[in-house]
Amino acid sequence: MIGLSFIYSFGGIVFAAIALLSAHDRANRKRWGNAAFWGLLALSFLGGNALGDLGNGVLVLVLVALAGFGAVGRSHPATTDAPTRVASAAKFGNRLFVPALAIPVTALAGTLLFKHVDIGGLPLVDPKQTTLVSLALGVLIALALASVMLRPPKLAALQEGRRLLDAVGWAAVLPQMLAALGGVFALAGVGEVVGQGVSAIVPDGNLFAAVAAYTLGMALFTMVMGNAFAAFPVMTAAVALPLLVHGYGGNPAIIAAIGMLSGFCGTLCTPMAANFNIVPATLLELDDRNGVIKAQVATALPLLVINTLLIYGLAFR
């Protein structure tokens, strides 16, 4: 049965290849730092279970040290040159989007179809991971299509991947670390502590204040943790379940769905959501690294207010 192990192995192989290419890049004065960083990340993907909790913890500390002390630097690998790309764009036109569109199409098709495919009575793909497996399969199909269409140099895909990862740097792994932090917070009982604090502040019987505490808390925790999925278990255990669902009899589906959207409002306003706000600024080489955030705040704040009103108006009928 194909499950998460397939995705981890796929990712680990890619990171390992990038680490090897980094080690051989003599033009990059920080090549050994890059090779160590991506190599350790590959190790965590390929052998994380064997390392155990302590081994993985030490590995993460080494990654933090490499990034914190500036051992990771930007590279400029040789792939295709600008004239070649312009000629390719003129030749293929909108067909260049075919490989990119293959990813969502495969993810959707796999999610719908894999649950009906079994071999010897066992499912071909883990039913709980069909979307992730389909997404990884879509990436492989897209890579194959691009290679057949464009006929790039053999290592072009890996070199371009290395260029992008080195440009993003340590921020590429920030979502994983923040998601793990959310799990740690939930296991440590942070939600209960936050819930006690909210209960002490929100007046008894004031439904709107309780709803506002949840939506605002989702946005603020997301800004701190950089990930709405990490903030969700904390704020749901702290406010949504005890106050809004059990206390006021709210609809949990509506509260949870719109509560997550409230967290995304926080995503738009924080540099901690590096994959959304810092990475684009880096790749576009913007002069202001917070330019993306500044452009989004005027949208995020009104949306947060609207989300609060939606929960208040829809979840308690």
Helices and strands as residue ranges (DSSP letters): H 4-23, H 31-68, H 82-92, G 93-96, H 97-113, G 114-116, E 118-119, E 122-123, G 127-129, H 130-150, H 156-168, G 169-173, H 174-187, H 190-201, H 207-225, H 228-235, I 236-245, H 252-267, H 274-283, H 291-314
